[in-house]
């Protein structure tokens, strides 16, 4: 969940998103989403690669 939290944090730091997200939206934001979690299986973890948290976000 640390990655989810960092990604949500990064989006909320972006000024473009701050102008788009309303107060009710902010209350509904949670890092505990499950779209990237495989409950029945495994995933490969490459410890030689890093996630670039500072790459930026692209608003939809």
mmCIF file of the N, C-alpha and C atoms, coordinates in Angstrom:
data_MODEL
# 
_entry.id   MODEL 
# 
loop_
_atom_site.group_PDB 
_atom_site.id 
_atom_site.type_symbol 
_atom_site.label_atom_id 
_atom_site.label_alt_id 
_atom_site.label_comp_id 
_atom_site.label_asym_id 
_atom_site.label_entity_id 
_atom_site.label_seq_id 
_atom_site.pdbx_PDB_ins_code 
_atom_site.Cartn_x 
_atom_site.Cartn_y 
_atom_site.Cartn_z 
_atom_site.occupancy 
_atom_site.B_iso_or_equiv 
_atom_site.pdbx_formal_charge 
_atom_site.auth_seq_id 
_atom_site.auth_comp_id 
_atom_site.auth_asym_id 
_atom_site.auth_atom_id 
_atom_site.pdbx_PDB_model_num 
ATOM 1   N N  . UNK A 1 1  ? 0.803   -1.192  0.000   1.00 0.00 ? 1  UNK A N  1 
ATOM 2   C CA . UNK A 1 1  ? 0.000   0.000   0.000   1.00 0.00 ? 1  UNK A CA 1 
ATOM 3   C C  . UNK A 1 1  ? 0.850   1.263   0.000   1.00 0.00 ? 1  UNK A C  1 
ATOM 4   N N  . UNK A 1 2  ? 2.126   1.118   0.309   1.00 0.00 ? 2  UNK A N  1 
ATOM 5   C CA . UNK A 1 2  ? 3.005   2.291   0.311   1.00 0.00 ? 2  UNK A CA 1 
ATOM 6   C C  . UNK A 1 2  ? 3.057   2.935   -1.074  1.00 0.00 ? 2  UNK A C  1 
ATOM 7   N N  . UNK A 1 3  ? 3.130   2.105   -2.116  1.00 0.00 ? 3  UNK A N  1 
ATOM 8   C CA . UNK A 1 3  ? 3.170   2.636   -3.486  1.00 0.00 ? 3  UNK A CA 1 
ATOM 9   C C  . UNK A 1 3  ? 1.874   3.371   -3.782  1.00 0.00 ? 3  UNK A C  1 
ATOM 10  N N  . UNK A 1 4  ? 0.732   2.796   -3.417  1.00 0.00 ? 4  UNK A N  1 
ATOM 11  C CA . UNK A 1 4  ? -0.559  3.455   -3.629  1.00 0.00 ? 4  UNK A CA 1 
ATOM 12  C C  . UNK A 1 4  ? -0.592  4.811   -2.938  1.00 0.00 ? 4  UNK A C  1 
ATOM 13  N N  . UNK A 1 5  ? -0.133  4.848   -1.700  1.00 0.00 ? 5  UNK A N  1 
ATOM 14  C CA . UNK A 1 5  ? -0.133  6.093   -0.938  1.00 0.00 ? 5  UNK A CA 1 
ATOM 15  C C  . UNK A 1 5  ? 0.743   7.139   -1.599  1.00 0.00 ? 5  UNK A C  1 
ATOM 16  N N  . UNK A 1 6  ? 1.933   6.727   -2.055  1.00 0.00 ? 6  UNK A N  1 
ATOM 17  C CA . UNK A 1 6  ? 2.847   7.673   -2.701  1.00 0.00 ? 6  UNK A CA 1 
ATOM 18  C C  . UNK A 1 6  ? 2.260   8.202   -4.006  1.00 0.00 ? 6  UNK A C  1 
ATOM 19  N N  . UNK A 1 7  ? 1.594   7.343   -4.770  1.00 0.00 ? 7  UNK A N  1 
ATOM 20  C CA . UNK A 1 7  ? 1.010   7.777   -6.041  1.00 0.00 ? 7  UNK A CA 1 
ATOM 21  C C  . UNK A 1 7  ? -0.150  8.744   -5.820  1.00 0.00 ? 7  UNK A C  1 
ATOM 22  N N  . UNK A 1 8  ? -1.009  8.454   -4.855  1.00 0.00 ? 8  UNK A N  1 
ATOM 23  C CA . UNK A 1 8  ? -2.114  9.364   -4.542  1.00 0.00 ? 8  UNK A CA 1 
ATOM 24  C C  . UNK A 1 8  ? -1.548  10.691  -4.048  1.00 0.00 ? 8  UNK A C  1 
ATOM 25  N N  . UNK A 1 9  ? -0.536  10.631  -3.215  1.00 0.00 ? 9  UNK A N  1 
ATOM 26  C CA . UNK A 1 9  ? 0.120   11.831  -2.698  1.00 0.00 ? 9  UNK A CA 1 
ATOM 27  C C  . UNK A 1 9  ? 0.667   12.692  -3.837  1.00 0.00 ? 9  UNK A C  1 
ATOM 28  N N  . UNK A 1 10 ? 1.285   12.043  -4.815  1.00 0.00 ? 10 UNK A N  1 
ATOM 29  C CA . UNK A 1 10 ? 1.870   12.755  -5.953  1.00 0.00 ? 10 UNK A CA 1 
ATOM 30  C C  . UNK A 1 10 ? 0.785   13.456  -6.775  1.00 0.00 ? 10 UNK A C  1 
ATOM 31  N N  . UNK A 1 11 ? -0.310  12.783  -7.014  1.00 0.00 ? 11 UNK A N  1 
ATOM 32  C CA . UNK A 1 11 ? -1.408  13.387  -7.778  1.00 0.00 ? 11 UNK A CA 1 
ATOM 33  C C  . UNK A 1 11 ? -1.967  14.597  -7.040  1.00 0.00 ? 11 UNK A C  1 
ATOM 34  N N  . UNK A 1 12 ? -2.156  14.464  -5.734  1.00 0.00 ? 12 UNK A N  1 
ATOM 35  C CA . UNK A 1 12 ? -2.733  15.561  -4.957  1.00 0.00 ? 12 UNK A CA 1 
ATOM 36  C C  . UNK A 1 12 ? -1.787  16.752  -4.841  1.00 0.00 ? 12 UNK A C  1 
ATOM 37  N N  . UNK A 1 13 ? -0.490  16.545  -5.059  1.00 0.00 ? 13 UNK A N  1 
ATOM 38  C CA . UNK A 1 13 ? 0.480   17.645  -5.057  1.00 0.00 ? 13 UNK A CA 1 
ATOM 39  C C  . UNK A 1 13 ? 0.439   18.455  -6.344  1.00 0.00 ? 13 UNK A C  1 
ATOM 40  N N  . UNK A 1 14 ? -0.064  17.871  -7.423  1.00 0.00 ? 14 UNK A N  1 
ATOM 41  C CA . UNK A 1 14 ? -0.077  18.518  -8.741  1.00 0.00 ? 14 UNK A CA 1 
ATOM 42  C C  . UNK A 1 14 ? -1.113  19.648  -8.760  1.00 0.00 ? 14 UNK A C  1 
ATOM 43  N N  . UNK A 1 15 ? -0.699  20.852  -9.115  1.00 0.00 ? 15 UNK A N  1 
ATOM 44  C CA . UNK A 1 15 ? -1.580  22.018  -9.108  1.00 0.00 ? 15 UNK A CA 1 
ATOM 45  C C  . UNK A 1 15 ? -2.782  21.834  -10.038 1.00 0.00 ? 15 UNK A C  1 
ATOM 46  N N  . UNK A 1 16 ? -2.578  21.182  -11.193 1.00 0.00 ? 16 UNK A N  1 
ATOM 47  C CA . UNK A 1 16 ? -3.687  20.946  -12.122 1.00 0.00 ? 16 UNK A CA 1 
ATOM 48  C C  . UNK A 1 16 ? -4.783  20.129  -11.452 1.00 0.00 ? 16 UNK A C  1 
ATOM 49  N N  . UNK A 1 17 ? -4.393  19.072  -10.752 1.00 0.00 ? 17 UNK A N  1 
ATOM 50  C CA . UNK A 1 17 ? -5.372  18.234  -10.062 1.00 0.00 ? 17 UNK A CA 1 
ATOM 51  C C  . UNK A 1 17 ? -6.005  18.976  -8.894  1.00 0.00 ? 17 UNK A C  1 
ATOM 52  N N  . UNK A 1 18 ? -5.233  19.811  -8.205  1.00 0.00 ? 18 UNK A N  1 
ATOM 53  C CA . UNK A 1 18 ? -5.790  20.562  -7.078  1.00 0.00 ? 18 UNK A CA 1 
ATOM 54  C C  . UNK A 1 18 ? -6.930  21.467  -7.538  1.00 0.00 ? 18 UNK A C  1 
ATOM 55  N N  . UNK A 1 19 ? -6.839  21.967  -8.770  1.00 0.00 ? 19 UNK A N  1 
ATOM 56  C CA . UNK A 1 19 ? -7.899  22.814  -9.309  1.00 0.00 ? 19 UNK A CA 1 
ATOM 57  C C  . UNK A 1 19 ? -9.117  22.014  -9.761  1.00 0.00 ? 19 UNK A C  1 
ATOM 58  N N  . UNK A 1 20 ? -8.951  20.725  -10.028 1.00 0.00 ? 20 UNK A N  1 
ATOM 59  C CA . UNK A 1 20 ? -10.039 19.889  -10.534 1.00 0.00 ? 20 UNK A CA 1 
ATOM 60  C C  . UNK A 1 20 ? -10.786 19.131  -9.435  1.00 0.00 ? 20 UNK A C  1 
ATOM 61  N N  . UNK A 1 21 ? -10.096 18.797  -8.366  1.00 0.00 ? 21 UNK A N  1 
ATOM 62  C CA . UNK A 1 21 ? -10.673 17.952  -7.327  1.00 0.00 ? 21 UNK A CA 1 
ATOM 63  C C  . UNK A 1 21 ? -11.455 18.815  -6.335  1.00 0.00 ? 21 UNK A C  1 
ATOM 64  N N  . UNK A 1 22 ? -12.705 18.426  -6.102  1.00 0.00 ? 22 UNK A N  1 
ATOM 65  C CA . UNK A 1 22 ? -13.565 19.159  -5.159  1.00 0.00 ? 22 UNK A CA 1 
ATOM 66  C C  . UNK A 1 22 ? -13.392 18.592  -3.746  1.00 0.00 ? 22 UNK A C  1 
ATOM 67  N N  . UNK A 1 23 ? -13.967 19.258  -2.758  1.00 0.00 ? 23 UNK A N  1 
ATOM 68  C CA . UNK A 1 23 ? -13.896 18.778  -1.372  1.00 0.00 ? 23 UNK A CA 1 
ATOM 69  C C  . UNK A 1 23 ? -14.510 17.381  -1.213  1.00 0.00 ? 23 UNK A C  1 
ATOM 70  N N  . UNK A 1 24 ? -15.686 17.113  -1.813  1.00 0.00 ? 24 UNK A N  1 
ATOM 71  C CA . UNK A 1 24 ? -16.222 15.738  -1.708  1.00 0.00 ? 24 UNK A CA 1 
ATOM 72  C C  . UNK A 1 24 ? -15.285 14.705  -2.361  1.00 0.00 ? 24 UNK A C  1 
ATOM 73  N N  . UNK A 1 25 ? -14.618 15.086  -3.468  1.00 0.00 ? 25 UNK A N  1 
ATOM 74  C CA . UNK A 1 25 ? -13.649 14.182  -4.094  1.00 0.00 ? 25 UNK A CA 1 
ATOM 75  C C  . UNK A 1 25 ? -12.522 13.856  -3.122  1.00 0.00 ? 25 UNK A C  1 
ATOM 76  N N  . UNK A 1 26 ? -12.018 14.882  -2.450  1.00 0.00 ? 26 UNK A N  1 
ATOM 77  C CA . UNK A 1 26 ? -10.900 14.691  -1.517  1.00 0.00 ? 26 UNK A CA 1 
ATOM 78  C C  . UNK A 1 26 ? -11.297 13.777  -0.364  1.00 0.00 ? 26 UNK A C  1 
ATOM 79  N N  . UNK A 1 27 ? -12.527 13.887  0.090   1.00 0.00 ? 27 UNK A N  1 
ATOM 80  C CA . UNK A 1 27 ? -12.978 13.008  1.177   1.00 0.00 ? 27 UNK A CA 1 
ATOM 81  C C  . UNK A 1 27 ? -13.058 11.552  0.733   1.00 0.00 ? 27 UNK A C  1 
ATOM 82  N N  . UNK A 1 28 ? -13.272 11.341  -0.560  1.00 0.00 ? 28 UNK A N  1 
ATOM 83  C CA . UNK A 1 28 ? -13.384 9.979   -1.071  1.00 0.00 ? 28 UNK A CA 1 
ATOM 84  C C  . UNK A 1 28 ? -12.069 9.352   -1.502  1.00 0.00 ? 28 UNK A C  1 
ATOM 85  N N  . UNK A 1 29 ? -10.994 10.121  -1.494  1.00 0.00 ? 29 UNK A N  1 
ATOM 86  C CA . UNK A 1 29 ? -9.695  9.602   -1.938  1.00 0.00 ? 29 UNK A CA 1 
ATOM 87  C C  . UNK A 1 29 ? -9.134  8.672   -0.874  1.00 0.00 ? 29 UNK A C  1 
ATOM 88  N N  . UNK A 1 30 ? -8.710  7.521   -1.312  1.00 0.00 ? 30 UNK A N  1 
ATOM 89  C CA . UNK A 1 30 ? -8.080  6.559   -0.412  1.00 0.00 ? 30 UNK A CA 1 
ATOM 90  C C  . UNK A 1 30 ? -6.965  5.839   -1.157  1.00 0.00 ? 30 UNK A C  1 
ATOM 91  N N  . UNK A 1 31 ? -5.843  5.586   -0.504  1.00 0.00 ? 31 UNK A N  1 
ATOM 92  C CA . UNK A 1 31 ? -4.774  4.825   -1.138  1.00 0.00 ? 31 UNK A CA 1 
ATOM 93  C C  . UNK A 1 31 ? -5.058  3.327   -1.158  1.00 0.00 ? 31 UNK A C  1 
ATOM 94  N N  . UNK A 1 32 ? -6.171  2.921   -0.569  1.00 0.00 ? 32 UNK A N  1 
ATOM 95  C CA . UNK A 1 32 ? -6.472  1.501   -0.456  1.00 0.00 ? 32 UNK A CA 1 
ATOM 96  C C  . UNK A 1 32 ? -7.341  1.006   -1.603  1.00 0.00 ? 32 UNK A C  1 
ATOM 97  N N  . UNK A 1 33 ? -6.875  1.232   -2.841  1.00 0.00 ? 33 UNK A N  1 
ATOM 98  C CA . UNK A 1 33 ? -7.594  0.682   -3.980  1.00 0.00 ? 33 UNK A CA 1 
ATOM 99  C C  . UNK A 1 33 ? -6.976  -0.663  -4.343  1.00 0.00 ? 33 UNK A C  1 
ATOM 100 N N  . UNK A 1 34 ? -7.753  -1.491  -5.004  1.00 0.00 ? 34 UNK A N  1 
ATOM 101 C CA . UNK A 1 34 ? -7.341  -2.875  -5.208  1.00 0.00 ? 34 UNK A CA 1 
ATOM 102 C C  . UNK A 1 34 ? -7.115  -3.244  -6.670  1.00 0.00 ? 34 UNK A C  1 
ATOM 103 N N  . UNK A 1 35 ? -7.142  -2.279  -7.584  1.00 0.00 ? 35 UNK A N  1 
ATOM 104 C CA . UNK A 1 35 ? -7.006  -2.616  -8.999  1.00 0.00 ? 35 UNK A CA 1 
ATOM 105 C C  . UNK A 1 35 ? -5.631  -3.191  -9.340  1.00 0.00 ? 35 UNK A C  1 
ATOM 106 N N  . UNK A 1 36 ? -4.633  -2.964  -8.516  1.00 0.00 ? 36 UNK A N  1 
ATOM 107 C CA . UNK A 1 36 ? -3.293  -3.468  -8.794  1.00 0.00 ? 36 UNK A CA 1 
ATOM 108 C C  . UNK A 1 36 ? -2.898  -4.629  -7.873  1.00 0.00 ? 36 UNK A C  1 
ATOM 109 N N  . UNK A 1 37 ? -3.850  -5.171  -7.139  1.00 0.00 ? 37 UNK A N  1 
ATOM 110 C CA . UNK A 1 37 ? -3.558  -6.249  -6.201  1.00 0.00 ? 37 UNK A CA 1 
ATOM 111 C C  . UNK A 1 37 ? -4.157  -7.545  -6.732  1.00 0.00 ? 37 UNK A C  1 
ATOM 112 N N  . UNK A 1 38 ? -3.320  -8.563  -6.858  1.00 0.00 ? 38 UNK A N  1 
ATOM 113 C CA . UNK A 1 38 ? -3.781  -9.875  -7.292  1.00 0.00 ? 38 UNK A CA 1 
ATOM 114 C C  . UNK A 1 38 ? -3.977  -10.742 -6.046  1.00 0.00 ? 38 UNK A C  1 
ATOM 115 N N  . UNK A 1 39 ? -5.225  -10.995 -5.711  1.00 0.00 ? 39 UNK A N  1 
ATOM 116 C CA . UNK A 1 39 ? -5.502  -11.772 -4.510  1.00 0.00 ? 39 UNK A CA 1 
ATOM 117 C C  . UNK A 1 39 ? -5.132  -13.247 -4.667  1.00 0.00 ? 39 UNK A C  1 
ATOM 118 N N  . UNK A 1 40 ? -5.163  -13.746 -5.894  1.00 0.00 ? 40 UNK A N  1 
ATOM 119 C CA . UNK A 1 40 ? -4.869  -15.165 -6.141  1.00 0.00 ? 40 UNK A CA 1 
ATOM 120 C C  . UNK A 1 40 ? -3.738  -15.255 -7.151  1.00 0.00 ? 40 UNK A C  1 
ATOM 121 N N  . UNK A 1 41 ? -2.529  -15.055 -6.703  1.00 0.00 ? 41 UNK A N  1 
ATOM 122 C CA . UNK A 1 41 ? -1.400  -15.145 -7.610  1.00 0.00 ? 41 UNK A CA 1 
ATOM 123 C C  . UNK A 1 41 ? -0.207  -14.385 -7.084  1.00 0.00 ? 41 UNK A C  1 
ATOM 124 N N  . UNK A 1 42 ? 0.790   -14.306 -7.929  1.00 0.00 ? 42 UNK A N  1 
ATOM 125 C CA . UNK A 1 42 ? 2.024   -13.629 -7.539  1.00 0.00 ? 42 UNK A CA 1 
ATOM 126 C C  . UNK A 1 42 ? 2.385   -12.599 -8.592  1.00 0.00 ? 42 UNK A C  1 
ATOM 127 N N  . UNK A 1 43 ? 3.274   -11.757 -8.258  1.00 0.00 ? 43 UNK A N  1 
ATOM 128 C CA . UNK A 1 43 ? 3.773   -10.785 -9.221  1.00 0.00 ? 43 UNK A CA 1 
ATOM 129 C C  . UNK A 1 43 ? 5.287   -10.754 -9.108  1.00 0.00 ? 43 UNK A C  1 
ATOM 130 N N  . UNK A 1 44 ? 5.923   -10.444 -10.237 1.00 0.00 ? 44 UNK A N  1 
ATOM 131 C CA . UNK A 1 44 ? 7.382   -10.357 -10.259 1.00 0.00 ? 44 UNK A CA 1 
ATOM 132 C C  . UNK A 1 44 ? 7.840   -9.014  -9.727  1.00 0.00 ? 44 UNK A C  1 
ATOM 133 N N  . UNK A 1 45 ? 8.809   -9.032  -8.861  1.00 0.00 ? 45 UNK A N  1 
ATOM 134 C CA . UNK A 1 45 ? 9.351   -7.810  -8.297  1.00 0.00 ? 45 UNK A CA 1 
ATOM 135 C C  . UNK A 1 45 ? 10.806  -7.693  -8.713  1.00 0.00 ? 45 UNK A C  1 
ATOM 136 N N  . UNK A 1 46 ? 11.112  -6.683  -9.502  1.00 0.00 ? 46 UNK A N  1 
ATOM 137 C CA . UNK A 1 46 ? 12.477  -6.465  -9.965  1.00 0.00 ? 46 UNK A CA 1 
ATOM 138 C C  . UNK A 1 46 ? 13.136  -5.442  -9.057  1.00 0.00 ? 46 UNK A C  1 
ATOM 139 N N  . UNK A 1 47 ? 13.979  -5.911  -8.158  1.00 0.00 ? 47 UNK A N  1 
ATOM 140 C CA . UNK A 1 47 ? 14.620  -5.020  -7.193  1.00 0.00 ? 47 UNK A CA 1 
ATOM 141 C C  . UNK A 1 47 ? 15.724  -4.171  -7.813  1.00 0.00 ? 47 UNK A C  1 
ATOM 142 N N  . UNK A 1 48 ? 16.023  -4.421  -9.087  1.00 0.00 ? 48 UNK A N  1 
ATOM 143 C CA . UNK A 1 48 ? 17.031  -3.615  -9.781  1.00 0.00 ? 48 UNK A CA 1 
ATOM 144 C C  . UNK A 1 48 ? 16.420  -2.389  -10.441 1.00 0.00 ? 48 UNK A C  1 
ATOM 145 N N  . UNK A 1 49 ? 15.089  -2.270  -10.429 1.00 0.00 ? 49 UNK A N  1 
ATOM 146 C CA . UNK A 1 49 ? 14.409  -1.119  -11.020 1.00 0.00 ? 49 UNK A CA 1 
ATOM 147 C C  . UNK A 1 49 ? 13.743  -0.304  -9.929  1.00 0.00 ? 49 UNK A C  1 
ATOM 148 N N  . UNK A 1 50 ? 13.645  0.999   -10.158 1.00 0.00 ? 50 UNK A N  1 
ATOM 149 C CA . UNK A 1 50 ? 13.002  1.882   -9.190  1.00 0.00 ? 50 UNK A CA 1 
ATOM 150 C C  . UNK A 1 50 ? 11.786  2.542   -9.830  1.00 0.00 ? 50 UNK A C  1 
ATOM 151 N N  . UNK A 1 51 ? 10.789  2.831   -9.039  1.00 0.00 ? 51 UNK A N  1 
ATOM 152 C CA . UNK A 1 51 ? 9.628   3.564   -9.512  1.00 0.00 ? 51 UNK A CA 1 
ATOM 153 C C  . UNK A 1 51 ? 9.965   5.045   -9.430  1.00 0.00 ? 51 UNK A C  1 
ATOM 154 N N  . UNK A 1 52 ? 9.767   5.753   -10.528 1.00 0.00 ? 52 UNK A N  1 
ATOM 155 C CA . UNK A 1 52 ? 10.062  7.182   -10.556 1.00 0.00 ? 52 UNK A CA 1 
ATOM 156 C C  . UNK A 1 52 ? 8.833   7.948   -10.085 1.00 0.00 ? 52 UNK A C  1 
ATOM 157 N N  . UNK A 1 53 ? 8.773   8.215   -8.784  1.00 0.00 ? 53 UNK A N  1 
ATOM 158 C CA . UNK A 1 53 ? 7.625   8.919   -8.213  1.00 0.00 ? 53 UNK A CA 1 
ATOM 159 C C  . UNK A 1 53 ? 7.557   10.364  -8.691  1.00 0.00 ? 53 UNK A C  1 
ATOM 160 N N  . UNK A 1 54 ? 8.672   10.909  -9.127  1.00 0.00 ? 54 UNK A N  1 
ATOM 161 C CA . UNK A 1 54 ? 8.732   12.316  -9.528  1.00 0.00 ? 54 UNK A CA 1 
ATOM 162 C C  . UNK A 1 54 ? 8.548   12.515  -11.028 1.00 0.00 ? 54 UNK A C  1 
ATOM 163 N N  . UNK A 1 55 ? 8.107   11.476  -11.738 1.00 0.00 ? 55 UNK A N  1 
ATOM 164 C CA . UNK A 1 55 ? 7.926   11.588  -13.188 1.00 0.00 ? 55 UNK A CA 1 
ATOM 165 C C  . UNK A 1 55 ? 6.770   12.510  -13.550 1.00 0.00 ? 55 UNK A C  1 
ATOM 166 N N  . UNK A 1 56 ? 5.846   12.722  -12.619 1.00 0.00 ? 56 UNK A N  1 
ATOM 167 C CA . UNK A 1 56 ? 4.712   13.602  -12.871 1.00 0.00 ? 56 UNK A CA 1 
ATOM 168 C C  . UNK A 1 56 ? 3.461   12.821  -13.169 1.00 0.00 ? 56 UNK A C  1 
ATOM 169 N N  . UNK A 1 57 ? 2.374   13.543  -13.250 1.00 0.00 ? 57 UNK A N  1 
ATOM 170 C CA . UNK A 1 57 ? 1.082   12.928  -13.523 1.00 0.00 ? 57 UNK A CA 1 
ATOM 171 C C  . UNK A 1 57 ? 0.449   13.627  -14.721 1.00 0.00 ? 57 UNK A C  1 
ATOM 172 N N  . UNK A 1 58 ? -0.459  12.941  -15.374 1.00 0.00 ? 58 UNK A N  1 
ATOM 173 C CA . UNK A 1 58 ? -1.175  13.507  -16.505 1.00 0.00 ? 58 UNK A CA 1 
ATOM 174 C C  . UNK A 1 58 ? -2.658  13.492  -16.185 1.00 0.00 ? 58 UNK A C  1 
ATOM 175 N N  . UNK A 1 59 ? -3.276  14.652  -15.997 1.00 0.00 ? 59 UNK A N  1 
ATOM 176 C CA . UNK A 1 59 ? -4.714  14.654  -15.703 1.00 0.00 ? 59 UNK A CA 1 
ATOM 177 C C  . UNK A 1 59 ? -5.527  14.096  -16.870 1.00 0.00 ? 59 UNK A C  1 
ATOM 178 N N  . UNK A 1 60 ? -6.647  13.467  -16.527 1.00 0.00 ? 60 UNK A N  1 
ATOM 179 C CA . UNK A 1 60 ? -7.509  12.877  -17.551 1.00 0.00 ? 60 UNK A CA 1 
ATOM 180 C C  . UNK A 1 60 ? -8.418  13.938  -18.115 1.00 0.00 ? 60 UNK A C  1 
# 
